[in-house]
Amino acid sequence: MKKAINLLLLFCVMIASAAAQPTRQMMDSLNRLTGLDYRNMLNQLHITSLRPGANGNDPKAPNAANYDEAKANPYSSLPDPLVMNNGQKVISEQMWWKKRRPEIVEYFDKDIYGRVPKNMPAVSWQVTQVIRDTVGGIPVITKKLTGHVDNSGFPSISVDISLTLTLPAKANHPVPVIMEFGFVFPVGFHFPQMASGAVSSKEPSWQQRVLGKGWGYAILLPNSIQADNGAGLRKGIIGLMNKGNYRKPDDWGTLRAWAWGASRALDYFETDAGVNAKEVGIMGHSRYGKAALVAMAYDPRFAIAYISSSGEAGAKLYRHIMGETVENIASQSEYHWMAGDFLRYAGPLTTADLPIDANELIALCAPRPVFIGGGSKGDGWVDTRGMFMATVDAGPVYKLLGKKSLETDVFPPIETSLMDGELAFRQHRGGHTPVPNWPYFIQFASRYFKQ
């Protein structure tokens, strides 16, 4: 499953960039540089080896991924988002905002996603092209934008953030916008038909559905902020801030960098007269679902989020041992998403030593609405049940802040929509895709956004 997901994402990146197929020499160089960076971090941490991750391809392997719920819960309890580090119970909104929430943020900064450097450079946005077109019969205006990051502190590394913004041409007032971490495909490009559970091609796209509500949409390209590999950590925004040097153990990883880029896009929306910047939603799928949840948790300006199949390091409980594990995230293929300090939890520390869990990441989004989604057949690697459990355990924070949670801790049947509160959950019948849940998220968002 993991192999199939990574192959699909690699295919998307290749199509989106209109680049030729990488040569063997290029791939060897990428792997070599990633290996050097990975070993450098292990050396800084004084770690000689890590435990292997779960094998999602061979069910007979000694480290085969677990998909048996009876074996998925070896831990008796989760970290409680409403219990202070000193054991004191959080009993008021003020205690949450002033004391407990900062404690949780500090844990995520130090041990999970890393710290954003102080004195980040300014980003200046430039409209490079304006296109008038129709989408689903609706006249639209699309702006192609580039966010130039000030690199005067280290001119040898340039970062230009790629963003497109599409708004209804006939709107006479600022409109809500849903921003997706995603790809910009060539005109006329369509994915090949996918496995069962995919929505019919006759169904409107999510962009058409959003426009039908009178909203706009935006596409942010994560790789224009930071490359999705360890070799790229000495380039992009992380490399720029480190002046081309290796990271320190508590420096930010790629997920946090992508989230930072999303916040810079939101900075631009606050200057665009066509956008209601107080009604901007963030969406991501798979690894970009992880980044979207991080962006939502850290930036209170995002009004709503659709987090699709985000799995480990996203909405999935680390302590629910199903599909992908901590050890997978700490491996050479994924470690760049995280702070270097995270690798310690794949040896010598264990998952049980983590001071926080994904329920607290979701809790950082409170009281804003969050829709957690995933698939069933073919999406076991991301552990939809583990994401449901984390959403349930974030509920008490939402209630403390006067909002509704899922109001149940019973895992629902497939295609049951739990959307009555500010926390929402739905598992569709398809595989690793966000498509079947888009109509339900838009229905959920309609409660909060103007028509």
CORFEN-V717212 format. One line per field, one symbol per residue. ss: DSSP state (2 for helix, 1 for strand, 0 for the rest). Layout:
ss->???
This chain:
ss->0222222222222222200000022222222222222222222220000000001000000001000022200000000000100000100022222222222222222222001000000011111111111110011111111111100000000001111111110000001111111000000000000000000000000222222200011111022200000222220222222000000000100222222222222222200000111111111110222222222222000001111100000000000000000222200000222002222222000022200002222220000011111100000222022222222222222222000000000000000001000011111000000022222222222000000
